[in-house]
Every structure is written in structure tokens, then in C-alpha cells.
Amino acid sequence: MIIVGVDGSRTGLDAAGWAATEAALRQVPLTVAHAVPKWVCEEADGHYAEVGRWLRESAKSVLISARDRALRERPELTVETVLLPGDPRSALVKISENAELLVAGSRGVGGVRGLLVGSVAYGVAAHAVTDVVLVRARPPTPRGEIVVGVDGSPGGVRALGFAFAEAELRGTKLRAVHAWAWPHPSGFEPADRDSELDRSRELNELLAGHRERHPGVEVVPEIVHGHPVEVLREAAAEADLLVLGTHGRSQLAGMLMGSISQAMLHHAPCPLAVIRRDRA
């Protein structure tokens, strides 16, 4: 099962469309979820009864619109809707514990009372026990390439596995990008030939096992000297999906994937997959 959190915004609808395509490719059902304050879900009399009824109707409208968007993209898909009581971050994290994937929009206005989806994106990316895809900008047509950031950390290794499987599922090329740079008071130290060769060898070693398991995936390894955020943003400019791991210090160049993942929440030019280090 894939779960998509929606909020009535355009990015929420784009997330529902992206999640529908992914669910169809994986041949699993899709659940569309929307969160409202707990009191809204309670049938009650009194001063706020009418407000509660109006908010419940609004929430149902959000769910129906997202379900219809998903079915327009993939009419054959099984789609369910669920109204979640409580804070959208904790509610989505809880409901997604046994899901294959949690999808959400990363911009727009969320919840019922103006909660920024940016804060929801941060919350689910940081605390979900499943893998998360945040849809900020969705290409209007498939571009045929997935980009994965490679750093050698345990989270990065899982990200590689996810990216290879996704590329095979979609029949797309995979670009494996390792960005490296040594900090220096005046900027970054220039690259040298030996460092380039060392990193190229290490990158190909990391890719070797995945290539054997996914022989049909075309892989383009890339070693780029520069700041990881800038390198990944440029690499993903024409991609369908950017895949990053979370947590753990890089064994290749000391890159903190947690901080890079957080930065890419703001800068990713395409949907961003944040892959957990471990799955329960």
C-alpha cells in the first residue's frame, strides 16, 4: 500500500497524481489521507457544531478531489480515502507505519487552518519509519531519468537500492552522482587526479552489486567536485525523481546526508525520495 497525504493545495493534487502512478507501477492500492483537528471529527452539539460540520464537508471535498485526480491518472487503481484526526505530521507518520511509501506535497497550504505543507514535509521526512516522497515540482511529461545521490553511508546504500528498483520499474536511466569538496577558508580546494580516481573506484564498487541485481538498468556514474546541494540540484534539473538517503556520515567524503536531504527539501527541482537508513 502507498499512502498520499493531501491538503487541498495544487501540490497536494500533484502528489496524489504521482502516488497513483507509483501505486499502479507497483500494483498496490493507494490510500488518500487528509488530517483535521480531532474535534472536527467529533459529532457534537453546541456553539461549534455548525463549524465542525462545515469543516468535515470541506475535508471530504479535499479527499474526493484527490481521489478523482488519482483515478484520472490511473483509472484501474484501487483508491481508498481516510480522514485522520489530529496533527497531520503525526497522523501521517502513524498511518504509514506499515506502508511501502508515504507521499506528500512539499509546498502549499495544508491542514484545515493554514498549516504550511513545508512543516508537514519536514515532519514526515524526519519521523516516518517508511520511505517518503515529497512532490514539489512534478515534470509534466516523463523525462526518462532518475538521479540518486551516492555517499557510501548506510542510508545512501538503501537509497541506491531504491533508485535501481525504481529505474527498473519505470524503464528509465539512472544517474548515480557523488559530489565531493574539501572545505577551505577561501572556498573549496581544487580537485586532483588521484582523488578523482579514488572516488570513481569507490563509486563503481558501490554500484557493482546493484548492477548485477538490475542488469537492465542503464547506469551513468558521475563524480562531481562541488557543493552537494548545488551538484544535486543541477543533476536533477531534468530528472523524474531525485533519491537521497538519510543519516550517517559519508564514507567517501564526509557528506552529511541528513543535512543534504533537508536542504534538498527546499531546492529539489523534481519529486524527492527520502530513503530511511533502516526499515522495520
Disulfide bonds with the S-S distance in Angstrom:
none
